[in-house]
Amino acid sequence: MDNEITERVEHVLSTARSVRKKLDFTRPVSREDLEACINVAVQAPTGLTGENWRFLVVTDPETKKQIAEIYCDVLVQIGETRGVTLKPTHNALMARLHEIPCMVFVFAIGEPTEDVSGQVGFFGSILPAAWSLMLAMRARGIGTTWTSLLTSRKDEIAKILNIPEGVTQTVMLPAAYTLGARLKPADRKPAEEVTFWNKWGES
Ligand SMILES: Cc1cc2nc3c(=O)[nH]c(=O)nc-3n(C[C@H](O)[C@H](O)[C@H](O)COP(=O)(O)O)c2cc1C
């Protein structure tokens, strides 16, 4: 791969930050863009369960309102019960979530078993697709946030969205075209601090 492509790919991978502000709440995200991103997402690895992902794009205002209410409820509760101070960025998205052009839910057909190996296999077959989706949207100027808190109210969400039994809800990506959001790599520990060689603890 030539250096320029490597640089571009690494730039997208390193700057797919959560975008909760600087979003264009007035411009619908095109179906063409969303389907192109989903076509990238379905190239993700999948386990023995096969292509068990399903994407559900919510654009209907009333449905978004109902979902946004649950989202706000959970987030406020997290703030109160876990003593977490919500950041202005969390509050910003919460305040306008009902206005987001679309909410993209990622579901997996099936349910995880309780053992670690089953869970790794199950979620390992769905979350890479969700992450690819977020990256593909980033590459097209669509800002998203990785959100999982709605899973704590999955039964209510299932009722609103007509989700059948035996389908597992994973993340919901609120999506909108970005308005000049300047996305930078996050401040993370470098590889040499988080990587062992040959045996645990050996650097
Ligand atoms: C498992 C998981 C669940 C998350 N759930 C939410 C969520 O429900 N709402 C939200 O605003 N952000 C959520 N986030 C996003 C984190 O808050 C985000 O990574 C953090 O804001 C750091 O920002 P960055 O993506 O710019 O590094 C979640 C992230 C992870 C990894």
The ligand as an SDF file (V2000), in Angstrom:
LIG
                    3D

 31 33  0  0  0  0  0  0  0  0999 V2000
  -18.5990    0.6120   25.6680 C   0  0  0  0  0  0  0  0  0  0  0  0
  -18.7830    2.0850   25.4550 C   0  0  0  0  0  0  0  0  0  0  0  0
  -20.0350    2.6460   25.6750 C   0  0  0  0  0  0  0  0  0  0  0  0
  -20.2460    4.0060   25.4890 C   0  0  0  0  0  0  0  0  0  0  0  0
  -21.4980    4.5230   25.6950 N   0  0  0  0  0  0  0  0  0  0  0  0
  -21.6780    5.8440   25.5260 C   0  0  0  0  0  0  0  0  0  0  0  0
  -22.9640    6.3980   25.6920 C   0  0  0  0  0  0  0  0  0  0  0  0
  -23.9540    5.6940   25.9360 O   0  0  0  0  0  0  0  0  0  0  0  0
  -23.1110    7.7360   25.5110 N   0  0  0  0  0  0  0  0  0  0  0  0
  -22.0520    8.5450   25.1630 C   0  0  0  0  0  0  0  0  0  0  0  0
  -22.2450    9.7580   25.0250 O   0  0  0  0  0  0  0  0  0  0  0  0
  -20.8280    8.0400   24.9730 N   0  0  0  0  0  0  0  0  0  0  0  0
  -20.6210    6.7200   25.1550 C   0  0  0  0  0  0  0  0  0  0  0  0
  -19.3890    6.1910   24.9260 N   0  0  0  0  0  0  0  0  0  0  0  0
  -18.3620    7.0380   24.3470 C   0  0  0  0  0  0  0  0  0  0  0  0
  -17.3070    7.4450   25.3220 C   0  0  0  0  0  0  0  0  0  0  0  0
  -17.9180    8.2990   26.2420 O   0  0  0  0  0  0  0  0  0  0  0  0
  -16.2270    8.1260   24.5130 C   0  0  0  0  0  0  0  0  0  0  0  0
  -15.3600    7.1470   24.1040 O   0  0  0  0  0  0  0  0  0  0  0  0
  -15.5860    9.1910   25.3020 C   0  0  0  0  0  0  0  0  0  0  0  0
  -16.4360   10.2820   25.2120 O   0  0  0  0  0  0  0  0  0  0  0  0
  -14.2110    9.5370   24.7870 C   0  0  0  0  0  0  0  0  0  0  0  0
  -14.3500   10.3210   23.6620 O   0  0  0  0  0  0  0  0  0  0  0  0
  -13.5350   10.0030   22.3390 P   0  0  0  0  0  0  0  0  0  0  0  0
  -14.3240    9.0000   21.5720 O   0  0  0  0  0  0  0  0  0  0  0  0
  -13.4740   11.3230   21.6500 O   0  0  0  0  0  0  0  0  0  0  0  0
  -12.1940    9.4900   22.7500 O   0  0  0  0  0  0  0  0  0  0  0  0
  -19.1700    4.8440   25.0800 C   0  0  0  0  0  0  0  0  0  0  0  0
  -17.9250    4.2610   24.8260 C   0  0  0  0  0  0  0  0  0  0  0  0
  -17.7310    2.9070   24.9970 C   0  0  0  0  0  0  0  0  0  0  0  0
  -16.3710    2.3220   24.7130 C   0  0  0  0  0  0  0  0  0  0  0  0
  1  2  1  0
  2  3  1  0
  2 30  2  0
  3  4  2  0
  4  5  1  0
  4 28  1  0
  5  6  2  0
  6  7  1  0
  6 13  1  0
  7  8  2  0
  7  9  1  0
  9 10  1  0
 10 11  2  0
 10 12  1  0
 12 13  2  0
 13 14  1  0
 14 15  1  0
 14 28  1  0
 15 16  1  0
 16 17  1  0
 16 18  1  0
 18 19  1  0
 18 20  1  0
 20 21  1  0
 20 22  1  0
 22 23  1  0
 23 24  1  0
 24 25  2  0
 24 26  1  0
 24 27  1  0
 28 29  2  0
 29 30  1  0
 30 31  1  0
M  END
$$$$
